[in-house]
Amino acid sequence: MHVAANSKKAPLWDRYCCAARLIDAGANARILNGEENAPYESQFPDHEPGSDVSDDEEESPDLALARAEQTRQTFRECLQTAFYLPPDFALQLAMARQSSSSTQAT
């Protein structure tokens, strides 16, 4: 979770999607880093232009700033929610979804 929150190698939205998938798969969002900070306490830096992932199409600086701030807030809320949920909640939720989808298929 800390790597997804703090990396500058991929766009913020992609890192959020990665963390959300990890949480859905049962990843532990309660692991603290070396400074004893939770993942949701990260800075969520922007993507560094020119890194190994291509940048999205051009957009106005104001729109890009607003979009990044909204993604940053959503990312923080996702990690904070996962931090305070019971440790096995994400796994139980995934199992319930799987059970529900297999029941609907029949």
C-alpha positions in Angstrom: 0.0 0.0 0.0 2.8 2.4 0.8 4.5 1.9 -2.6 1.2 2.6 -4.4 0.6 5.7 -2.3 4.1 7.1 -2.6 5.4 6.1 -6.0 5.9 8.7 -8.7 6.5 6.2 -11.5 2.8 5.8 -12.4 -0.2 8.2 -12.6 -2.0 8.7 -9.3 -5.3 7.2 -10.6 -3.5 4.0 -11.7 -1.9 3.7 -8.3 -5.3 4.2 -6.6 -6.8 1.4 -8.8 -3.9 -0.9 -7.9 -4.3 -0.3 -4.2 -8.1 -0.8 -4.4 -7.6 -4.2 -6.2 -5.1 -5.3 -3.6 -7.5 -4.4 -0.8 -10.3 -6.3 -2.6 -8.0 -9.3 -2.8 -7.4 -9.1 1.0 -4.2 -7.1 1.3 -3.4 -5.7 4.7 -3.8 -1.9 4.7 -2.7 -1.7 8.4 1.0 -2.2 7.9 3.0 0.8 9.0 6.1 2.1 7.3 9.5 2.8 8.9 8.2 6.1 10.4 5.2 4.2 11.8 2.7 5.9 9.4 -0.3 4.2 8.0 -0.7 4.1 4.2 -3.5 6.7 4.3 -1.1 9.2 5.9 1.0 9.3 2.8 1.5 12.4 0.6 0.2 10.8 -2.6 2.7 12.6 -4.9 1.9 13.3 -8.5 3.3 11.3 -11.4 6.7 12.5 -12.6 6.4 13.4 -16.3 8.8 11.5 -18.4 8.9 8.4 -16.1 8.5 5.0 -17.6 4.7 5.3 -17.9 3.3 7.5 -20.6 1.4 10.6 -19.6 -2.3 11.1 -20.3 -3.4 13.5 -23.0 -2.9 17.2 -22.5 -5.4 19.0 -20.2 -5.5 22.4 -18.7 -3.4 22.9 -15.6 -6.4 23.8 -13.5 -8.3 20.7 -14.6 -5.3 18.5 -14.0 -4.8 20.0 -10.5 -8.5 19.5 -9.6 -8.5 15.9 -10.9 -5.3 15.0 -9.0 -6.7 16.5 -5.8 -10.0 14.6 -6.2 -8.1 11.3 -6.9 -5.8 12.0 -3.9 -8.8 12.4 -1.6 -10.5 9.3 -2.9 -7.2 7.3 -2.6 -6.8 8.5 1.0 -10.4 7.6 1.9 -10.0 4.2 0.4 -6.9 3.4 2.4 -8.3 5.0 5.6 -11.4 2.9 5.4 -9.4 -0.3 4.8 -7.1 0.6 7.7 -10.0 0.8 10.2 -12.0 -2.2 9.0 -11.5 -5.6 10.7 -8.4 -7.3 9.2 -10.3 -10.1 7.4 -13.2 -7.9 6.2 -11.9 -7.5 2.7 -11.5 -11.2 2.3 -15.0 -11.9 3.7 -16.4 -9.3 1.3 -14.6 -10.9 -1.7 -15.9 -14.3 -0.7 -19.4 -13.0 -0.4 -19.2 -11.3 -3.8 -18.0 -14.6 -5.3 -20.7 -16.6 -3.6 -23.3 -14.0 -4.8 -22.1 -14.1 -8.4 -22.1 -17.9 -8.5 -25.6 -18.0 -7.1 -26.9 -15.5 -9.7 -25.3 -17.5 -12.5 -27.4 -20.5 -11.7 
